[in-house]
Amino acid sequence: MNENLPGWQRLTGILRDPREALTLSRGNIELWANLLIILCALVFMLLKGATFAVTLTTVFGIWAMLSISLNLVVGYTGLLSVGHIGFFGLGAYTVAILTSTTSYENLRTGEIPTFGWPFFAALPVAALVAGLVALLVGIAFNRFRDDIYVLVSFGFAIISFNVFLNLRVLTRGAFGIHDVARPQIGSWVFDTELELMLVSLVLLAIVIGISWFIVSSSFGRVLKAIREDEQVAEVFGYHVTHYKLAVWVISAMMTGLAGGMFSSWTTFIDPNSFILLESILLVSIVILGGLATIWGSLLGALAFVLLEEGMRFLPFLPQEYVGQARQVVLGVLLVVLMVFRPQGLVGRFKL
């Protein structure tokens, strides 16, 4: 079997011919990473029961959408952005504002307009709002490269959080928005964890399909050329700024979809869900799974969800230290990866 094949194709080959497992397993870090993370996920779900497994899958679907969308920018195009949490928040707040029906004037915390839209009408608007904002800021971002690009995306994440916190006439600030609508088709309301999981996975499948189409097309090949050497791509006649802006907007719209799903799943959002730390975690997931690979984004998201949820059940770890312990473990994993495998678990390119 060709050792340059992606991880999922290798696993498929093993299922067809089990004898390939012995050959591939010798010193194959990618294969072991695939098997270990998937095995841990299956064992964890079996131990915690069907209800918890369904919730875990929903969380995975949301983080996987975020990871794949960011990987289009970071992995395939070579633009290190830490500002995608802003688009995540834009999608979440758009769906929350358009679908919430709470009478806020009775809460004595500041009234905001309510529209009572159905979820599936608000979700495309969330993607469009995220895309429009990405277009506006992307025009400015295209002037910068490398380290400066990271800094301006950092600034966008901070500005986004402050907008969510202080634009109280729309977001209610720190009080948050309640009663975000669940997905609904006619009289069928997706209000059970199983139904929400299915919606999450359908949206994830759409994001995967769009991303796969992009990276396997001529457009995706230009993105990879930009990642390797932007100036060479310009020499060959490609309008690099147009390609960078296009993938930035597409990625933001996918992130907006994930934000809309997140707000509907939680039914409540506030600015604390969109702090800069969440953006750093998202970049870490992309690096952990591997750059320029959709499968790596899925694997990284799965590993992160297992880490995030699994550490809550460690008997020797007090609950008040779980959050800090997650960050420490993830940080150690990233340091180890940067030293021994800078391309991530199943990636092909280094950051």
C-alpha positions in Angstrom: 0.0 0.0 0.0 1.2 3.5 -0.8 2.5 5.1 2.4 1.6 8.6 1.1 -2.1 7.8 1.2 -4.2 9.7 3.7 -5.0 8.0 7.0 -8.6 7.1 6.2 -7.6 5.4 2.9 -5.0 3.4 4.8 -7.7 2.2 7.2 -9.9 1.3 4.3 -7.1 -0.7 2.8 -6.5 -2.6 6.1 -10.2 -3.6 6.2 -9.9 -5.0 2.7 -6.6 -6.8 3.3 -5.8 -7.3 7.0 -2.3 -8.4 6.1 -1.5 -4.8 5.2 -1.8 -3.9 8.9 1.5 -5.6 9.8 3.4 -3.8 7.1 1.9 -0.4 7.9 2.1 -0.7 11.7 5.9 -0.7 11.7 6.9 2.8 12.7 3.8 4.3 11.3 2.8 7.1 13.6 -0.2 8.2 11.6 -1.8 4.8 11.6 -1.3 4.4 15.4 -2.7 7.9 16.0 -5.8 7.1 13.9 -6.4 3.8 15.7 -5.7 5.1 19.2 -8.0 8.1 19.0 -10.8 6.2 17.3 -10.5 3.3 19.8 -10.5 5.7 22.8 -13.6 7.4 21.4 -15.4 4.1 21.0 -14.4 2.8 24.5 -15.3 6.1 26.1 -18.8 6.2 24.5 -19.5 2.6 25.4 -18.5 3.2 29.0 -20.6 6.4 29.4 -23.7 5.1 27.7 -25.7 6.1 24.6 -27.1 9.4 25.9 -23.6 10.7 26.6 -22.2 9.4 23.3 -24.9 11.3 21.4 -24.1 14.6 23.2 -20.4 13.9 22.6 -21.0 13.4 18.9 -22.9 16.7 18.7 -20.0 18.6 20.3 -17.6 16.8 18.0 -19.7 17.9 15.0 -19.5 21.6 16.0 -15.7 21.5 16.7 -15.1 19.6 13.5 -16.8 22.2 11.4 -14.7 24.9 13.1 -11.5 22.9 12.6 -12.1 22.1 8.9 -13.1 25.7 8.1 -10.0 27.1 9.8 -7.7 24.5 8.2 -8.7 25.9 4.8 -7.0 29.1 5.8 -4.2 27.9 8.0 -3.3 24.6 6.4 -4.2 24.9 2.8 -3.4 28.6 2.3 -0.7 29.2 4.9 -2.4 32.1 6.7 -2.2 31.7 10.4 -5.4 33.3 11.8 -6.5 33.4 15.4 -9.6 35.5 14.7 -12.1 32.8 13.6 -13.7 32.8 17.0 -15.2 36.2 15.9 -17.0 34.6 13.0 -18.1 31.8 15.3 -19.7 34.4 17.6 -21.2 36.3 14.7 -23.0 33.1 13.5 -24.1 32.3 17.0 -25.5 35.7 17.8 -27.2 36.1 14.4 -29.2 32.9 15.0 -29.8 33.8 18.6 -31.1 37.3 17.8 -33.3 36.2 14.9 -34.8 33.2 16.6 -35.2 34.2 20.3 -38.7 35.0 21.4 -38.1 35.8 25.1 -39.8 38.9 26.5 -36.7 40.6 27.7 -38.5 43.6 29.0 -39.7 41.4 31.9 -36.2 40.4 32.9 -35.2 44.0 33.9 -31.8 43.6 32.2 -32.3 45.6 29.0 -34.6 44.9 26.1 -33.5 43.8 22.6 -35.5 43.2 19.4 -36.9 39.8 18.9 -37.9 38.4 15.5 -39.0 34.8 16.1 -37.5 33.3 12.9 -37.3 29.6 12.5 -33.8 28.1 12.8 -33.4 27.0 9.2 -34.3 30.5 8.0 -31.8 32.2 10.4 -28.9 29.8 9.7 -28.2 30.9 6.1 -28.4 34.5 7.3 -25.8 33.7 10.0 -23.4 32.3 7.3 -24.0 35.4 5.1 -23.4 37.8 8.0 -20.1 36.0 8.9 -19.2 36.1 5.2 -20.0 39.8 4.8 -17.9 40.8 7.8 -15.1 38.5 6.6 -15.2 40.2 3.2 -14.9 43.7 4.8 -12.1 42.8 7.2 -10.4 40.5 4.7 -9.9 43.4 2.3 -7.8 45.1 5.0 -6.1 41.8 6.1 -4.9 41.1 2.6 -2.4 43.9 3.0 -0.5 42.0 5.6 1.6 38.8 5.6 3.1 36.3 8.1 3.6 37.7 11.6 1.6 40.9 11.0 -1.3 38.8 9.7 -1.4 36.9 12.9 -1.4 40.1 14.9 -4.3 41.7 13.0 -6.4 38.5 13.3 -5.6 38.6 17.0 -7.0 42.1 17.1 -10.1 41.1 15.2 -10.8 38.4 17.9 -10.5 41.0 20.7 -12.7 43.5 18.8 -15.3 40.8 18.2 -15.5 39.9 21.9 -15.9 43.5 22.9 -18.6 44.1 20.4 -20.5 41.1 21.8 -20.0 42.4 25.3 -20.8 46.0 24.8 -23.4 46.1 21.9 -26.2 45.6 24.5 -29.0 46.8 22.2 -28.5 43.6 20.2 -26.6 41.1 22.4 -27.7 42.1 26.0 -24.0 42.1 26.8 -22.9 39.9 29.7 -26.5 38.8 30.3 -26.6 36.9 27.1 -29.5 35.8 24.9 -32.0 33.1 26.1 -34.3 30.7 24.4 -32.6 30.3 21.1 -34.9 28.3 18.9 -34.2 24.6 18.2 -34.2 23.5 14.5 -37.7 22.9 13.3 -39.4 21.6 10.1 -43.1 22.2 10.1 -44.4 20.8 13.4 -41.3 18.6 13.9 -39.0 20.2 16.4 -35.5 18.8 16.8 -35.4 19.1 20.5 -33.9 15.7 21.6 -30.1 15.2 21.8 -30.3 12.5 19.1 -32.1 14.8 16.7 -29.7 17.7 17.4 -26.8 15.3 16.8 -28.2 14.4 13.4 -28.6 18.1 12.4 -25.0 18.7 13.6 -23.7 15.8 11.5 -25.6 16.9 8.4 -24.1 20.4 8.7 -20.7 18.7 9.2 -21.2 16.6 6.0 -22.0 19.8 4.1 -18.9 21.5 5.4 -16.8 18.4 4.5 -18.3 18.2 1.0 -17.6 21.9 0.2 -14.1 21.7 1.6 -13.3 18.6 -0.3 -14.6 20.1 -3.5 -12.4 23.2 -2.9 -9.2 21.4 -2.1 -9.5 18.9 -4.9 -10.2 21.6 -7.5 -7.9 23.9 -9.4 -8.8 26.6 -6.8 -7.4 24.4 -4.1 -4.2 23.8 -6.0 -3.7 27.6 -6.2 -4.2 27.8 -2.5 -1.5 25.3 -1.9 0.8 27.2 -4.3 0.1 30.3 -2.2 1.1 28.4 0.9 4.4 27.3 -0.6 5.4 30.6 -2.1 3.0 33.5 -2.6 5.4 35.5 -4.8 5.9 32.5 -7.2 2.1 32.2 -7.5 1.9 35.8 -8.5 4.6 35.4 -11.1 2.5 32.7 -12.7 -0.3 35.2 -13.1 -2.6 34.3 -10.2 -4.3 37.1 -8.4 -3.2 36.0 -5.0 -5.2 38.6 -3.0 -8.4 37.4 -4.7 -7.8 33.8 -3.8 -6.9 34.6 -0.2 -9.9 36.8 0.2 -12.2 34.1 -1.3 -11.0 31.3 0.9 -11.2 33.6 3.9 -14.8 34.4 3.2 -15.8 30.8 2.5 -14.1 29.7 5.7 -15.9 32.4 7.7 -19.2 31.3 6.4 -18.6 27.7 7.4 -17.6 29.0 10.9 -20.8 31.0 11.0 -22.8 27.8 10.3 -21.0 26.1 13.3 -21.9 29.1 15.4 -25.5 29.0 14.5 -25.6 25.3 15.4 -23.9 25.9 18.7 -26.3 28.6 19.8 -29.3 26.4 18.9 -27.8 23.4 20.7 -27.1 25.4 23.9 -30.2 27.6 23.6 -28.2 30.4 25.4 -25.1 32.3 24.5 -23.1 35.1 26.1 -19.7 36.7 25.2 -17.7 34.2 27.4 -18.2 31.5 24.8 -16.2 33.6 22.3 -13.1 34.7 24.1 -9.6 34.6 22.6 -8.7 31.4 24.5 -11.3 29.5 22.4 -9.6 30.7 19.2 -6.3 29.5 20.5 -7.8 26.2 21.3 -9.2 26.0 17.7 -5.8 26.7 16.2 -4.4 24.0 18.5 -6.9 21.5 17.2 -5.9 22.2 13.6 -2.2 21.8 14.4 -2.8 18.7 16.5 -4.8 16.9 13.7 -2.5 18.1 10.9 -2.3 20.9 8.4 -3.9 20.7 4.9 -5.9 17.5 5.6 -9.6 17.3 6.2 -9.2 13.9 7.9 -6.6 15.5 10.2 -9.2 18.2 11.2 -11.7 15.5 12.1 -9.1 13.6 14.1 -7.9 16.7 15.9 -11.5 17.6 16.8 -12.2 14.1 18.1 -9.0 14.1 20.1 -9.9 17.5 21.6 -13.4 16.5 22.5 -12.2 13.3 24.2 -9.7 15.4 26.2 -12.2 18.0 27.1 -14.9 15.6 28.2 -12.7 12.7 29.4 -10.8 14.7 32.0 -14.0 15.5 33.8 -14.2 11.8 34.9 -10.7 11.4 36.2 -11.1 10.3 39.9 -8.0 12.0 41.1 -8.6 15.4 39.5 -10.8 17.8 41.5 -13.6 19.3 39.4 -12.4 22.9 40.0 -9.1 22.1 38.3 -10.4 20.4 35.2 -10.4 23.5 33.0 -6.8 24.3 33.8 -5.7 20.7 33.5 -7.2 20.5 30.0 -5.2 23.6 28.9 -2.0 22.2 30.5 -2.4 18.8 28.8 -3.2 20.3 25.4 -0.2 22.7 25.7 2.1 19.8 26.5 0.8 17.8 23.5 1.4 20.7 21.2 5.0 21.2 22.5 5.7 17.5 22.0 4.2 17.6 18.5 6.2 20.7 17.5 9.4 19.0 18.7 8.9 15.5 17.3 6.2 15.9 14.6 5.5 19.5 13.6 3.1 18.5 10.8 0.6 17.1 13.3 -0.8 13.6 13.7 -1.7 13.0 10.0 -0.6 16.2 8.3 1.8 16.6 5.4 3.1 20.1 6.0 4.7 21.9 8.8 3.3 25.1 10.3 
